[in-house]
Amino acid sequence: MMMSQAEIPVIAIDGPVGSGKGTIARQVAEALGWHLLDSGALYRLTALAAIKRGIALDDDARLAELAAHLDARFGSDAEGGERIWLDEEDVTAAIRTEECGAGASAVAALSPVRDALLDLQRSFRKAPGLVADGRDMGSHVFMDAGLKVFLTASPQERAKRRYKQLNDKGIDVSLAALSRDIEERDRRDQERSVAPLRPAEDARELDSSNMSIEEVVSTVLDWAAGR
Ligand code: DC
């Protein structure tokens, strides 16, 4: 029997940069055998498509048009690694650059773009279920999600995780500067007028500062199972 859209369960995982929600969402989806939506990637794809076409990152109308007709495809390569294509071109690495991140942040502040991406985001809701990772999954896109998690970690912990990530890549940065960046970005995300980063009213908050990835994943799975 076909399930109607509303019957397909959704777990929304929202939170600030560095909270680990991307990793947690992927592992929860794998454990359940559910689909995964990385909504940040859609904002990044919109920014990349705009940059390629020479569309200004504040041109609401053209950006919304672009977002509404994104030719994006999510899949995996022969080794099972995640790949993302835009207009049939593999852009997996291209959308993770700082330039694309900054562009994504700019286009994400425009409500016509956010509205244009709604249908695309909701189209990821397929049986047997969806784990959706973002900023407004529980508060806006999937308001009827059965479980909404707002994942946080202290700014110090998030700065430390980012520091380690960059260090592992051989990039030299100061921990103090990273902490300042993170606090500044938090303030901007929480104070912006369009879709500010805030937990949905019925979200369960989880502070992962002193938890391992495994502990966070098993907590979310326990909540999903109603334990
Ligand atoms: O999570 P990320 O870094 O890939 O997100 C890229 C940008 O998109 C970031 O500036 C926040 C924004 N974003 C958003 O506004 N709403 C979402 N649901 C996901 C991402």
py3Dmol code that shows the C-alpha trace and the ligand (Angstrom):
import py3Dmol

protein = """\
ATOM      1  CA  MET A   1       0.000   0.000   0.000  1.00  0.00           C
ATOM      2  CA  MET A   2       1.324   3.478  -0.860  1.00  0.00           C
ATOM      3  CA  MET A   3       1.983   5.780   2.084  1.00  0.00           C
ATOM      4  CA  SER A   4       0.718   9.339   1.766  1.00  0.00           C
ATOM      5  CA  GLN A   5       3.353  12.078   2.174  1.00  0.00           C
ATOM      6  CA  ALA A   6       2.091  12.994   5.637  1.00  0.00           C
ATOM      7  CA  GLU A   7       2.404   9.394   6.829  1.00  0.00           C
ATOM      8  CA  ILE A   8       6.104   9.191   5.972  1.00  0.00           C
ATOM      9  CA  PRO A   9       8.061   9.835   9.182  1.00  0.00           C
ATOM     10  CA  VAL A  10      10.583  12.668   9.402  1.00  0.00           C
ATOM     11  CA  ILE A  11      13.329  13.350  11.924  1.00  0.00           C
ATOM     12  CA  ALA A  12      14.423  16.992  11.792  1.00  0.00           C
ATOM     13  CA  ILE A  13      17.926  17.783  13.012  1.00  0.00           C
ATOM     14  CA  ASP A  14      18.690  21.497  13.244  1.00  0.00           C
ATOM     15  CA  GLY A  15      21.456  23.453  14.875  1.00  0.00           C
ATOM     16  CA  PRO A  16      24.315  25.907  14.448  1.00  0.00           C
ATOM     17  CA  VAL A  17      27.577  25.489  12.554  1.00  0.00           C
ATOM     18  CA  GLY A  18      29.884  22.978  14.219  1.00  0.00           C
ATOM     19  CA  SER A  19      27.180  21.276  16.269  1.00  0.00           C
ATOM     20  CA  GLY A  20      27.905  18.083  14.313  1.00  0.00           C
ATOM     21  CA  LYS A  21      24.403  17.801  12.874  1.00  0.00           C
ATOM     22  CA  GLY A  22      25.615  16.766   9.406  1.00  0.00           C
ATOM     23  CA  THR A  23      27.496  13.765  10.788  1.00  0.00           C
ATOM     24  CA  ILE A  24      24.707  12.863  13.204  1.00  0.00           C
ATOM     25  CA  ALA A  25      21.987  13.134  10.547  1.00  0.00           C
ATOM     26  CA  ARG A  26      23.925  10.894   8.150  1.00  0.00           C
ATOM     27  CA  GLN A  27      24.535   8.216  10.782  1.00  0.00           C
ATOM     28  CA  VAL A  28      20.941   8.267  12.032  1.00  0.00           C
ATOM     29  CA  ALA A  29      19.686   7.918   8.434  1.00  0.00           C
ATOM     30  CA  GLU A  30      22.074   5.011   7.829  1.00  0.00           C
ATOM     31  CA  ALA A  31      21.048   3.250  11.038  1.00  0.00           C
ATOM     32  CA  LEU A  32      17.358   3.502  10.148  1.00  0.00           C
ATOM     33  CA  GLY A  33      17.784   2.921   6.407  1.00  0.00           C
ATOM     34  CA  TRP A  34      16.021   6.228   5.743  1.00  0.00           C
ATOM     35  CA  HIS A  35      16.641   8.960   3.161  1.00  0.00           C
ATOM     36  CA  LEU A  36      18.786  11.968   4.015  1.00  0.00           C
ATOM     37  CA  LEU A  37      18.268  15.622   3.140  1.00  0.00           C
ATOM     38  CA  ASP A  38      21.301  17.909   3.474  1.00  0.00           C
ATOM     39  CA  SER A  39      19.366  21.152   3.030  1.00  0.00           C
ATOM     40  CA  GLY A  40      22.497  23.300   3.308  1.00  0.00           C
ATOM     41  CA  ALA A  41      23.689  21.657   0.073  1.00  0.00           C
ATOM     42  CA  LEU A  42      20.654  23.088  -1.753  1.00  0.00           C
ATOM     43  CA  TYR A  43      21.585  26.625  -0.694  1.00  0.00           C
ATOM     44  CA  ARG A  44      25.162  25.911  -1.741  1.00  0.00           C
ATOM     45  CA  LEU A  45      23.975  24.558  -5.137  1.00  0.00           C
ATOM     46  CA  THR A  46      21.845  27.648  -5.686  1.00  0.00           C
ATOM     47  CA  ALA A  47      24.856  29.866  -4.953  1.00  0.00           C
ATOM     48  CA  LEU A  48      27.111  27.837  -7.256  1.00  0.00           C
ATOM     49  CA  ALA A  49      24.579  27.879 -10.094  1.00  0.00           C
ATOM     50  CA  ALA A  50      24.268  31.664  -9.695  1.00  0.00           C
ATOM     51  CA  ILE A  51      28.024  32.198  -9.704  1.00  0.00           C
ATOM     52  CA  LYS A  52      28.361  30.062 -12.861  1.00  0.00           C
ATOM     53  CA  ARG A  53      25.645  32.027 -14.637  1.00  0.00           C
ATOM     54  CA  GLY A  54      26.869  35.414 -13.431  1.00  0.00           C
ATOM     55  CA  ILE A  55      23.682  36.120 -11.471  1.00  0.00           C
ATOM     56  CA  ALA A  56      24.204  38.621  -8.637  1.00  0.00           C
ATOM     57  CA  LEU A  57      23.819  37.089  -5.176  1.00  0.00           C
ATOM     58  CA  ASP A  58      21.234  39.688  -4.205  1.00  0.00           C
ATOM     59  CA  ASP A  59      19.029  39.409  -7.318  1.00  0.00           C
ATOM     60  CA  ASP A  60      15.965  37.910  -5.517  1.00  0.00           C
ATOM     61  CA  ALA A  61      13.873  37.277  -8.582  1.00  0.00           C
ATOM     62  CA  ARG A  62      16.475  35.550 -10.744  1.00  0.00           C
ATOM     63  CA  LEU A  63      17.849  33.585  -7.778  1.00  0.00           C
ATOM     64  CA  ALA A  64      14.375  32.337  -6.858  1.00  0.00           C
ATOM     65  CA  GLU A  65      13.789  31.302 -10.468  1.00  0.00           C
ATOM     66  CA  LEU A  66      17.124  29.477 -10.450  1.00  0.00           C
ATOM     67  CA  ALA A  67      16.380  27.739  -7.114  1.00  0.00           C
ATOM     68  CA  ALA A  68      12.951  26.632  -8.329  1.00  0.00           C
ATOM     69  CA  HIS A  69      14.505  24.893 -11.352  1.00  0.00           C
ATOM     70  CA  LEU A  70      17.751  23.513  -9.929  1.00  0.00           C
ATOM     71  CA  ASP A  71      18.909  20.505 -11.914  1.00  0.00           C
ATOM     72  CA  ALA A  72      20.489  18.774  -8.910  1.00  0.00           C
ATOM     73  CA  ARG A  73      21.068  15.100  -8.381  1.00  0.00           C
ATOM     74  CA  PHE A  74      22.254  13.321  -5.219  1.00  0.00           C
ATOM     75  CA  GLY A  75      23.803   9.888  -5.474  1.00  0.00           C
ATOM     76  CA  SER A  76      26.939   7.883  -4.892  1.00  0.00           C
ATOM     77  CA  ASP A  77      30.004   6.820  -6.830  1.00  0.00           C
ATOM     78  CA  ALA A  78      31.221   3.249  -7.404  1.00  0.00           C
ATOM     79  CA  GLU A  79      32.887   3.191  -3.947  1.00  0.00           C
ATOM     80  CA  GLY A  80      29.681   4.316  -2.253  1.00  0.00           C
ATOM     81  CA  GLY A  81      30.967   7.869  -1.609  1.00  0.00           C
ATOM     82  CA  GLU A  82      28.299  10.616  -1.724  1.00  0.00           C
ATOM     83  CA  ARG A  83      28.271  12.670  -4.918  1.00  0.00           C
ATOM     84  CA  ILE A  84      26.259  15.705  -5.948  1.00  0.00           C
ATOM     85  CA  TRP A  85      25.678  16.786  -9.539  1.00  0.00           C
ATOM     86  CA  LEU A  86      24.492  20.110 -10.866  1.00  0.00           C
ATOM     87  CA  ASP A  87      23.503  20.253 -14.554  1.00  0.00           C
ATOM     88  CA  GLU A  88      25.128  16.791 -14.905  1.00  0.00           C
ATOM     89  CA  GLU A  89      28.453  18.116 -13.590  1.00  0.00           C
ATOM     90  CA  ASP A  90      29.985  16.595 -10.423  1.00  0.00           C
ATOM     91  CA  VAL A  91      30.118  19.510  -7.958  1.00  0.00           C
ATOM     92  CA  THR A  92      30.676  17.519  -4.743  1.00  0.00           C
ATOM     93  CA  ALA A  93      33.904  19.367  -3.923  1.00  0.00           C
ATOM     94  CA  ALA A  94      32.967  22.676  -5.573  1.00  0.00           C
ATOM     95  CA  ILE A  95      30.022  23.353  -3.255  1.00  0.00           C
ATOM     96  CA  ARG A  96      32.172  22.932  -0.112  1.00  0.00           C
ATOM     97  CA  THR A  97      34.513  25.842  -0.837  1.00  0.00           C
ATOM     98  CA  GLU A  98      34.496  28.972   1.325  1.00  0.00           C
ATOM     99  CA  GLU A  99      33.255  30.966  -1.682  1.00  0.00           C
ATOM    100  CA  CYS A 100      30.209  28.738  -2.022  1.00  0.00           C
ATOM    101  CA  GLY A 101      29.617  28.763   1.723  1.00  0.00           C
ATOM    102  CA  ALA A 102      29.592  32.538   1.793  1.00  0.00           C
ATOM    103  CA  GLY A 103      27.359  32.599  -1.308  1.00  0.00           C
ATOM    104  CA  ALA A 104      24.989  30.088   0.303  1.00  0.00           C
ATOM    105  CA  SER A 105      24.747  32.264   3.392  1.00  0.00           C
ATOM    106  CA  ALA A 106      23.864  35.279   1.188  1.00  0.00           C
ATOM    107  CA  VAL A 107      21.174  33.538  -0.871  1.00  0.00           C
ATOM    108  CA  ALA A 108      19.756  31.823   2.258  1.00  0.00           C
ATOM    109  CA  ALA A 109      18.907  35.257   3.669  1.00  0.00           C
ATOM    110  CA  LEU A 110      16.440  35.924   0.802  1.00  0.00           C
ATOM    111  CA  SER A 111      12.886  34.733   1.423  1.00  0.00           C
ATOM    112  CA  PRO A 112      12.000  34.233  -2.273  1.00  0.00           C
ATOM    113  CA  VAL A 113      14.913  31.771  -2.470  1.00  0.00           C
ATOM    114  CA  ARG A 114      13.832  29.968   0.717  1.00  0.00           C
ATOM    115  CA  ASP A 115      10.273  29.697  -0.624  1.00  0.00           C
ATOM    116  CA  ALA A 116      11.501  28.437  -4.001  1.00  0.00           C
ATOM    117  CA  LEU A 117      13.417  25.616  -2.295  1.00  0.00           C
ATOM    118  CA  LEU A 118      10.457  24.393  -0.224  1.00  0.00           C
ATOM    119  CA  ASP A 119       9.003  21.955  -2.752  1.00  0.00           C
ATOM    120  CA  LEU A 120      12.401  20.537  -3.607  1.00  0.00           C
ATOM    121  CA  GLN A 121      13.168  19.942   0.090  1.00  0.00           C
ATOM    122  CA  ARG A 122       9.786  18.319   0.683  1.00  0.00           C
ATOM    123  CA  SER A 123      10.275  16.030  -2.327  1.00  0.00           C
ATOM    124  CA  PHE A 124      12.973  14.202  -0.310  1.00  0.00           C
ATOM    125  CA  ARG A 125      10.238  12.856   1.973  1.00  0.00           C
ATOM    126  CA  LYS A 126      10.003   9.312   0.671  1.00  0.00           C
ATOM    127  CA  ALA A 127       9.228   5.975   2.309  1.00  0.00           C
ATOM    128  CA  PRO A 128      10.404   4.530   4.599  1.00  0.00           C
ATOM    129  CA  GLY A 129      11.416   7.878   6.157  1.00  0.00           C
ATOM    130  CA  LEU A 130      13.568  10.991   6.030  1.00  0.00           C
ATOM    131  CA  VAL A 131      16.249  12.504   8.241  1.00  0.00           C
ATOM    132  CA  ALA A 132      16.481  16.210   7.400  1.00  0.00           C
ATOM    133  CA  ASP A 133      19.515  18.272   8.377  1.00  0.00           C
ATOM    134  CA  GLY A 134      19.480  22.071   8.415  1.00  0.00           C
ATOM    135  CA  ARG A 135      18.510  25.225  10.257  1.00  0.00           C
ATOM    136  CA  ASP A 136      14.731  25.322   9.822  1.00  0.00           C
ATOM    137  CA  MET A 137      13.739  21.705   9.183  1.00  0.00           C
ATOM    138  CA  GLY A 138      11.640  21.432  12.354  1.00  0.00           C
ATOM    139  CA  SER A 139      10.505  25.050  12.551  1.00  0.00           C
ATOM    140  CA  HIS A 140       9.441  25.496   8.933  1.00  0.00           C
ATOM    141  CA  VAL A 141      10.011  22.896   6.222  1.00  0.00           C
ATOM    142  CA  PHE A 142       8.782  19.807   8.108  1.00  0.00           C
ATOM    143  CA  MET A 143       6.638  21.308  10.844  1.00  0.00           C
ATOM    144  CA  ASP A 144       4.878  17.958  11.288  1.00  0.00           C
ATOM    145  CA  ALA A 145       8.117  16.000  11.871  1.00  0.00           C
ATOM    146  CA  GLY A 146       7.599  13.300  14.500  1.00  0.00           C
ATOM    147  CA  LEU A 147      10.918  14.098  16.134  1.00  0.00           C
ATOM    148  CA  LYS A 148      12.669  17.472  16.122  1.00  0.00           C
ATOM    149  CA  VAL A 149      16.161  17.677  17.533  1.00  0.00           C
ATOM    150  CA  PHE A 150      17.971  20.952  18.079  1.00  0.00           C
ATOM    151  CA  LEU A 151      21.609  20.029  18.379  1.00  0.00           C
ATOM    152  CA  THR A 152      23.959  22.453  20.091  1.00  0.00           C
ATOM    153  CA  ALA A 153      27.437  22.517  21.560  1.00  0.00           C
ATOM    154  CA  SER A 154      29.214  25.298  23.399  1.00  0.00           C
ATOM    155  CA  PRO A 155      30.973  27.856  21.168  1.00  0.00           C
ATOM    156  CA  GLN A 156      34.289  26.725  22.718  1.00  0.00           C
ATOM    157  CA  GLU A 157      33.634  23.095  21.810  1.00  0.00           C
ATOM    158  CA  ARG A 158      32.517  23.970  18.273  1.00  0.00           C
ATOM    159  CA  ALA A 159      35.635  26.109  17.806  1.00  0.00           C
ATOM    160  CA  LYS A 160      37.782  23.208  19.059  1.00  0.00           C
ATOM    161  CA  ARG A 161      36.159  20.747  16.623  1.00  0.00           C
ATOM    162  CA  ARG A 162      36.663  23.147  13.721  1.00  0.00           C
ATOM    163  CA  TYR A 163      40.259  23.790  14.840  1.00  0.00           C
ATOM    164  CA  LYS A 164      40.981  20.069  14.825  1.00  0.00           C
ATOM    165  CA  GLN A 165      39.357  19.650  11.390  1.00  0.00           C
ATOM    166  CA  LEU A 166      41.482  22.428   9.878  1.00  0.00           C
ATOM    167  CA  ASN A 167      44.643  21.277  11.648  1.00  0.00           C
ATOM    168  CA  ASP A 168      44.168  17.773  10.282  1.00  0.00           C
ATOM    169  CA  LYS A 169      44.100  19.325   6.813  1.00  0.00           C
ATOM    170  CA  GLY A 170      47.364  21.131   7.578  1.00  0.00           C
ATOM    171  CA  ILE A 171      45.712  24.546   7.784  1.00  0.00           C
ATOM    172  CA  ASP A 172      47.153  26.860  10.423  1.00  0.00           C
ATOM    173  CA  VAL A 173      44.572  28.922  12.349  1.00  0.00           C
ATOM    174  CA  SER A 174      44.238  30.393  15.815  1.00  0.00           C
ATOM    175  CA  LEU A 175      41.685  28.942  18.211  1.00  0.00           C
ATOM    176  CA  ALA A 176      40.866  32.419  19.523  1.00  0.00           C
ATOM    177  CA  ALA A 177      40.103  33.703  16.019  1.00  0.00           C
ATOM    178  CA  LEU A 178      37.919  30.656  15.287  1.00  0.00           C
ATOM    179  CA  SER A 179      35.966  31.198  18.529  1.00  0.00           C
ATOM    180  CA  ARG A 180      35.345  34.824  17.591  1.00  0.00           C
ATOM    181  CA  ASP A 181      34.179  33.805  14.093  1.00  0.00           C
ATOM    182  CA  ILE A 182      31.764  31.242  15.483  1.00  0.00           C
ATOM    183  CA  GLU A 183      30.239  33.634  18.012  1.00  0.00           C
ATOM    184  CA  GLU A 184      29.866  36.288  15.323  1.00  0.00           C
ATOM    185  CA  ARG A 185      28.210  33.812  12.924  1.00  0.00           C
ATOM    186  CA  ASP A 186      25.830  32.575  15.674  1.00  0.00           C
ATOM    187  CA  ARG A 187      24.730  36.110  16.393  1.00  0.00           C
ATOM    188  CA  ARG A 188      24.090  36.806  12.685  1.00  0.00           C
ATOM    189  CA  ASP A 189      22.155  33.544  12.195  1.00  0.00           C
ATOM    190  CA  GLN A 190      19.982  34.120  15.262  1.00  0.00           C
ATOM    191  CA  GLU A 191      19.272  37.768  14.548  1.00  0.00           C
ATOM    192  CA  ARG A 192      18.563  37.677  10.803  1.00  0.00           C
ATOM    193  CA  SER A 193      14.991  38.619   9.991  1.00  0.00           C
ATOM    194  CA  VAL A 194      14.335  35.741   7.571  1.00  0.00           C
ATOM    195  CA  ALA A 195      14.190  32.255   9.136  1.00  0.00           C
ATOM    196  CA  PRO A 196      16.462  32.987  12.097  1.00  0.00           C
ATOM    197  CA  LEU A 197      18.170  30.000  13.681  1.00  0.00           C
ATOM    198  CA  ARG A 198      15.931  29.049  16.586  1.00  0.00           C
ATOM    199  CA  PRO A 199      14.674  25.741  17.944  1.00  0.00           C
ATOM    200  CA  ALA A 200      11.107  24.826  16.963  1.00  0.00           C
ATOM    201  CA  GLU A 201       8.787  25.087  19.973  1.00  0.00           C
ATOM    202  CA  ASP A 202       8.419  21.324  20.157  1.00  0.00           C
ATOM    203  CA  ALA A 203      12.094  20.534  19.509  1.00  0.00           C
ATOM    204  CA  ARG A 204      14.166  18.551  21.982  1.00  0.00           C
ATOM    205  CA  GLU A 205      17.476  20.245  22.642  1.00  0.00           C
ATOM    206  CA  LEU A 206      20.597  18.168  22.866  1.00  0.00           C
ATOM    207  CA  ASP A 207      23.899  19.663  23.986  1.00  0.00           C
ATOM    208  CA  SER A 208      26.636  17.512  22.490  1.00  0.00           C
ATOM    209  CA  SER A 209      29.560  19.386  24.105  1.00  0.00           C
ATOM    210  CA  ASN A 210      30.543  16.449  26.309  1.00  0.00           C
ATOM    211  CA  MET A 211      29.201  13.602  24.170  1.00  0.00           C
ATOM    212  CA  SER A 212      30.822  11.374  21.578  1.00  0.00           C
ATOM    213  CA  ILE A 213      29.269  11.003  18.103  1.00  0.00           C
ATOM    214  CA  GLU A 214      28.091   7.480  19.045  1.00  0.00           C
ATOM    215  CA  GLU A 215      26.373   8.793  22.180  1.00  0.00           C
ATOM    216  CA  VAL A 216      24.550  11.510  20.251  1.00  0.00           C
ATOM    217  CA  VAL A 217      23.432   9.067  17.536  1.00  0.00           C
ATOM    218  CA  SER A 218      22.130   6.551  20.069  1.00  0.00           C
ATOM    219  CA  THR A 219      20.273   9.282  21.982  1.00  0.00           C
ATOM    220  CA  VAL A 220      18.525  10.399  18.786  1.00  0.00           C
ATOM    221  CA  LEU A 221      17.710   6.786  17.877  1.00  0.00           C
ATOM    222  CA  ASP A 222      16.278   6.218  21.373  1.00  0.00           C
ATOM    223  CA  TRP A 223      14.103   9.309  21.044  1.00  0.00           C
ATOM    224  CA  ALA A 224      12.974   8.191  17.590  1.00  0.00           C
ATOM    225  CA  ALA A 225      11.972   4.818  19.018  1.00  0.00           C
ATOM    226  CA  GLY A 226       9.976   6.629  21.708  1.00  0.00           C
ATOM    227  CA  ARG A 227      12.251   5.449  24.521  1.00  0.00           C
TER     228      ARG A 227
END
"""
ligand_1 = """\
20
DC
O 25.013 23.764 6.622
P 25.725 24.462 5.489
O 26.995 25.152 5.945
O 25.964 23.592 4.296
O 24.713 25.603 5.017
C 25.055 26.528 4.018
C 24.305 27.833 4.248
O 22.901 27.657 4.038
C 24.466 28.424 5.641
O 24.830 29.786 5.512
C 23.121 28.337 6.277
C 22.164 28.163 5.137
N 21.079 27.230 5.435
C 19.838 27.732 5.775
O 19.692 28.955 5.853
N 18.791 26.889 5.995
C 18.966 25.548 5.932
N 17.937 24.741 6.161
C 20.246 25.017 5.616
C 21.275 25.886 5.375
"""
view = py3Dmol.view(width=600, height=400)
view.addModel(protein, "pdb")
view.setStyle({"model": 0}, {"cartoon": {"style": "trace"}})
view.addModel(ligand_1, "xyz")
view.setStyle({"model": 1}, {"stick": {}})
view.zoomTo()
view.show()
